[in-house]
Amino acid sequence: MTIAHSLDTLVRACALTDLEVERGRAALFGKTQIALFLLADGTVHAVANLDPYSGAQVMSRGIVGTRDGAPTVASPMHKQVFDLRTGLCVATQGRPPATLRVWPVVMHDGDVLIHLGELR
């Protein structure tokens, strides 16, 4: 995803080579855990590692897939499915709607950079 942020507003998460295709990795920024996903098309997505349904920091262990052409991750806890681009839950498994926080990702010189903005 191309984001128009200056490099001084971005934080290095890892080298692109630290990620495996369709396997999540967790990164810690202060007290905030972020799940990173490298997709087969070379894009990287950053979402909250906190599963909003179980309250566990497990989204980086989720199952990557697609739903209606959108890249997704399914929670390893109760299998709710989230759109990696928007964080919206597209399959709530009968639970109330929820979302994952999403952070913009920029690739620069082989590094994965995240625009953290205000951490919540």
KAVEN-V563655 format. One record per pair of residues at least 24 apart in sequence whose ideal C-beta (glycine too) atoms are under 8 Angstrom apart, sorted by the first residue. I is the first residue (numbers start at 1). J is the second residue. Records with the same first field share a line. If there is no record, write none. Layout:
# KAVEN-V563655
I=J + J
This chain:
# KAVEN-V563655
1=43 + 44 + 45 + 85 + 104 + 105 + 106
2=106
3=104 + 105 + 106 + 115
5=104 + 106 + 115
7=108 + 113
9=115
10=106 + 108 + 113 + 114 + 115
11=113 + 114 + 115 + 116
12=111 + 112 + 113
13=46 + 105 + 111 + 112 + 113 + 114
14=111 + 112
15=110 + 111 + 112
16=44 + 107 + 110 + 111 + 112
17=110
18=112
19=44 + 112
22=64
23=64
24=59 + 60 + 61 + 62 + 64 + 73
25=60
26=57 + 60
27=114
29=114 + 116 + 119
30=119
31=119
32=116 + 119 + 120
33=57 + 60
34=103 + 114
35=59 + 60 + 62 + 73
36=60 + 105 + 112
37=64 + 71 + 73 + 84
39=64 + 71 + 84
43=71 + 105
44=105 + 107 + 112
45=71 + 84 + 85 + 102 + 105
46=102 + 103 + 104 + 105 + 114
47=73 + 82 + 84 + 87 + 100 + 101 + 102 + 103
48=87 + 100 + 101 + 102
50=100
51=75 + 77 + 78 + 80
52=89 + 98 + 99 + 100
53=77 + 78 + 80 + 95 + 98
54=78
59=100
67=91
